[in-house]
C-alpha cells in the first residue's frame, strides 16, 4: 500500500492556495500538479507552491502521477469536474458545499460508487481534534440534554460583483459560502438532519444573499439559530446549550484547539491541539481514507444531508438558484 497520496489541484484561487501552502506540512501528501483555465495562472501557482502546471483542467486528470484531486473550483463546477475526475480514476476531495444542489451531490456519489473511487467533502474544521472532541462531548451528555445551538460565521469584505460569491450562476451567496459550516456543525452536534429549515436573507443586487439568518429545528425540540454574511462583522462563536450547562468554542472554523465547558458555577477550559494547519489535517484524513480505508471525515450521508438542508434554507429565503 502506498504511503503517500499524490495530489492534483483544480483551480488556483484563494482556497487552493491555502490547501497548497499547508500540504507540505501533511504527513502523507504531496502536490504533483495544478490546473487552471489560464496557463499563466497555473505556472505562477506552480512556481510558488510546486507541482507541474496544467492548462486546461483536463491535463491534471490525465496525469498518471496524480492519485487524488482537490477540487477548489466554484460551487457550480463541483459536480462536473468531480465526476470527470472520478471517471478518470482519481479520488476527490471536493470543497464545500459539495454541489450546487442535493440532486447534483447524489449524482456525484453515484459516480464515486460506480468508479470505485473515494469522494469526500472538504470541511477542513471537521478534521481538527478539538472540533471532534467538542462534538463528542455534546453526544456524551456533558451538558445534559441538548436544547439550543447558536452559531455564527460572517466576514467583512467589500462586495464585488466579480467575486464568485456574488454570482448566481456560480451558486454563490453567504449561506452557501459560510452558512454551510454552521449547518454542518449543528447537524454534527445533534447527529441528525433538521425536521425544518428556514432562513431570512438580504439580497445583493446580483441576486445572491449578502447576509442571512437561519433557524433549524431538530427532533426533541432542539433549535439552532445561525447567521452568515459576507459584508458583516460579528463574533464567530458557537455555543451549545443543554439542560445542565453549555459548551462554547470560539471560531470553530479556525480553532486554536481550545473550548469551554460550563456546568453550574464550574468552568473548565479544554485544550487539545493548538495546531492550525487545518488543510494539512484534512489532506492526511483523506490519505488515511484512501490508503488505509479509514472512516472519512465527512461521510456521503453527511454531505447529502447538508446539501438538502442548504436547499431548504435557500428555498425558504426566496433564493431561486
Secondary structure, 3 states (H helix, E strand, C coil): CCCCEEEEEECCCHHHHHHHHHHCCCCCEEEEEEECCCHHHHHHHHHHHCCEEECCCHHHHCCCCCCEEEECCCHHHHHHHHHHHHHCCCEEEEECCCCCCHHHHHHHHHHHHHHCCCEEEECHHHHCHHHHHHHHHHHCCCCCCEEEEEEEEECECCCCCCCHHHCHHHCCCHHHHHHHHHHHHHHHHHCCCCCEEEEEEEECCCCCEEEEEEEEEEHHHEEEEEEEECECCCCCCEEEEECCCEEEECCHHHCCCEEEEEECCEEEEEECCCCCCHHHHHHHHHHHHHHHCCCCCCCHHHHHHHHHHHHHHHHHCCCCC
